[in-house]
Each structure stands twice: as C-alpha cells, then as structure tokens.
Amino acid sequence: MTEPTKVVIVDDHPLVAEGIEALLESYDDIRVLATVSDGQQMIDRLDELLPDVILMDLNMPGLGGLSATEMILERRPETRVLVLSMHDTPQYITTALGHGASGYLLKDVPTEEIKIAIDTVMAGERYLCTGAEGALAPVLSNGGEQLTNREQTILLQLAQGKSNKEVAQVLDISVRTVETHRKNIKRKLGISSTAGLTRYALEHGVLQGTGVNS
C-alpha cells in the first residue's frame, strides 16, 4: 500500500485552513500534517514536516506566498506547491508559476477539485483550475510572456529602489545586462515607468516578506 500524500496548508485565515483540512482528512490517501498561518512558519517547519504538497495562500502578513514558494523549492525541489488564491488576474497566475508553483487554484473551486489538483501535481503535471486557465487564455492568445526567474529577481531589486548599477553589483552582472532585463520586463508587463514597476511589485506580492512597505 502506498504512503498517503503529506500535505501542509499555509493560510492566514483559520476558517479557510480548517475547512480545507476537514475536506482533505476525509481521503484515506491524504494526510494533513499541519496548518500554518504564514510563509515564515512554513519555512521554519519545512525540515520537520517534509511535506509532499503545500497548499499556499499568496497574500499573508510577513513572508508572502511567492517568496516562501521560492525559498521552499530551493531547499526541497521535490516539494510541490499549489497556490490557493482569490486572485484570478493573469499577472498573479503567471508570477506564481514563474516562482515555481506546480499549480494554481482559485479559492472558490469545488472542494473536490483540490483533491484532483493534489493528485495531478503528485503525478508530476501542472494543474490550473478552470478559472485560472480562463484568465490566462487572453494573455496566451496575444502571445503574452511571463517573467523569467531572473527577471523577477531584477524586478524585486528595482522595486526596492535600487539603480541599475546597484542591481548589477548585487547580482554580479553587468549594468548593460540589467538594462536589457529592465526593458524586457517593461515590455512584457506593458509598463513604461519605474514607478509602475514598483506598483506592480506591490500589487502582486513581489515585495512581500522583503521588509519593504510591509
């Protein structure tokens, strides 16, 4: 008999977390190890819990879901992170996937769909709920591109107010390379100003957990 899938729920709304836990506990092949209320708690308990799948909210106090996802996957690449969010904009979805999430679920999905999503990512496939797929469809049909991990890193640095030269020093790359990435980021996001990049970073959780405007 195969071992049950070990799941941790990361959400700062206790009623949401408890509801999902109650649902998942009804399945014999899933074991909920814990529910935690922010990304830092998940990082702190990662080596203790060793989950197969993490259900991750995006917007939480302290360390947000995007930053936590990246840190978790650096330490345990085999862990699957399923984002569970109320946000259905293309930017949220593509940014979450760009940070390494294995799937994206909206919080209003039928409860049974969470189980399907867990099984899908455990099989090594990506899972997008119908609402997330629908949100991405116009972007994909227009040839929209998501930011690469390097572009996301540079966006974070720029949004913290660093100059191209400072970003180049931090990342040990040339100023010209930073300028090229900056142009690509603006083109992909359809943003023309640095202030617009900062606003995008704030609205989409890129700055969460960095100590900037938190």
Number of C-alpha atoms within 10 A of each C-alpha: 4 5 9 13 17 17 25 24 26 27 25 18 13 13 10 13 20 14 11 18 19 11 13 19 12 10 11 10 14 17 19 19 14 16 21 18 19 24 28 20 15 25 16 10 13 16 12 9 14 16 23 19 22 26 26 29 26 29 21 19 16 16 24 22 33 29 20 23 27 19 17 22 16 12 12 15 12 15 22 25 31 28 26 23 20 15 17 18 14 20 19 21 25 20 20 27 24 19 22 21 27 25 24 29 27 20 16 10 14 9 13 10 12 21 15 13 21 25 17 16 20 17 9 11 12 17 20 20 16 13 16 21 17 14 15 19 14 12 15 13 8 8 10 14 13 21 21 16 15 12 18 19 16 23 25 21 20 21 22 16 14 15 14 18 14 15 22 19 12 11 13 9 12 13 16 12 12 21 16 11 19 19 13 14 22 16 12 14 16 11 14 12 10 15 13 15 21 20 14 18 19 17 14 20 20 25 25 25 20 14 10 11 9 11
